Amino acid sequence: KVSLYFCWLGFYTSWLIVPSAVGVLCFLYGIFTYNQNQIADGICNNPKDFLMCPRCDTCHFETLDCQGVRVAHLFDNNFTVAFSVFMSIWARLFLEFWKREQSSKAFEWDT
């Protein structure tokens, strides 16, 4: 059982290379489109304040921060949707290939 855990750990680590590269591309897309964010431009170029609803019943309204919206674009951009679909497919493929690898190792180790 312990050896199968370490086998899984190595398999998982090797499979994480592709999602990490795609995640870095997603972040780089956010950096390259940092100044082209239409939502942030609409908030930053508007002279009036945008109020956010309070988080609780006793909390006060907060103003929407221009820089906060721009920084949020780094992590939450148009490419993020494609990345989430990719991660869903990746997770399913990982699970199926791990089942195959586990069966192969169990047969090889005669367990």
Disulfide bonds with the S-S distance in Angstrom:
Cys44-Cys66 1.64
Cys56-Cys59 2.01
